[in-house]
């Protein structure tokens, strides 16, 4: 099973909120996730609350071969979590 780490859109119209989740690669964007790994709130003013990550679980999924999406990759890079492209 190929696993991708990507964003799952939550929130409401004009107020997006995303969960960072591990998905089977064939699952749709807002479909069933394997595990929730954090949150991303682009509208949050306070930087410390904008991104909340479960660092150990993200590192685990990356170690077993999960590939982050482009957007999640940039979030991981900003939070200094190393990964292979």
Wavefront OBJ file of the C-alpha trace (Angstrom):
o trace
v 0.000 0.000 0.000
v 1.467 3.348 -1.072
v 0.987 6.007 1.580
v 0.903 9.770 1.004
v 0.961 12.500 3.635
v -1.335 15.284 2.489
v -3.893 17.865 3.557
v -7.548 17.086 4.266
v -9.751 20.158 4.014
v -12.035 20.939 6.921
v -13.609 24.201 8.097
v -16.274 26.071 6.193
v -16.642 28.257 3.124
v -14.099 31.130 3.113
v -12.535 29.788 6.343
v -10.297 26.847 5.431
v -8.715 24.597 8.020
v -6.650 21.542 7.137
v -5.696 18.309 8.848
v -2.357 16.797 7.900
v -3.103 13.090 7.456
v -1.605 9.856 6.168
v -3.724 8.467 3.306
v -3.669 5.481 1.030
v -2.483 7.042 -2.266
v -5.705 5.989 -4.034
v -7.993 7.700 -1.497
v -9.679 10.988 -2.445
v -8.663 14.316 -0.853
v -11.347 14.388 1.827
v -11.688 10.622 2.089
v -10.833 8.237 4.906
v -7.377 8.758 6.359
v -5.144 6.208 8.065
v -3.971 8.589 10.793
v -4.147 12.297 11.633
v -0.637 13.748 11.956
v -1.324 17.411 12.675
v -3.229 20.533 11.674
v -2.633 23.568 9.465
v -4.685 26.751 9.850
v -3.690 29.310 7.174
v -5.984 32.006 8.641
v -4.453 31.905 12.151
v -2.649 35.124 13.122
v -0.389 33.589 15.762
v 2.472 31.660 14.101
v 2.786 29.071 16.889
v -0.842 27.973 16.381
v -0.736 27.996 12.561
v 0.883 24.553 12.287
v 0.635 21.808 14.927
v 2.481 18.566 14.121
v 2.867 15.139 15.706
v 6.574 15.038 14.893
v 7.270 11.430 15.988
v 4.408 10.006 13.932
v 5.369 12.031 10.840
v 8.957 10.782 11.128
v 7.634 7.218 11.481
v 5.517 7.450 8.312
v 8.395 9.015 6.376
v 10.722 6.218 7.561
v 8.386 3.510 6.226
v 8.187 5.161 2.799
v 5.276 7.618 2.902
v 5.692 10.524 0.492
v 4.484 14.024 1.388
v 2.505 16.116 -1.083
v 4.127 19.297 -2.372
v 2.293 21.515 0.133
v 2.946 19.229 3.090
v 6.589 19.019 1.989
v 6.943 22.790 2.279
v 5.271 22.729 5.734
v 7.695 20.007 6.866
v 10.654 21.952 5.499
v 9.624 25.088 7.439
v 9.380 22.975 10.605
v 12.787 21.358 9.977
v 11.555 17.789 9.478
v 13.889 16.113 6.938
v 12.430 13.969 4.142
v 13.417 12.553 0.757
v 11.661 13.765 -2.385
l 1 2 3 4 5 6 7 8 9 10 11 12 13 14 15 16 17 18 19 20 21 22 23 24 25 26 27 28 29 30 31 32 33 34 35 36 37 38 39 40 41 42 43 44 45 46 47 48 49 50 51 52 53 54 55 56 57 58 59 60 61 62 63 64 65 66 67 68 69 70 71 72 73 74 75 76 77 78 79 80 81 82 83 84 85
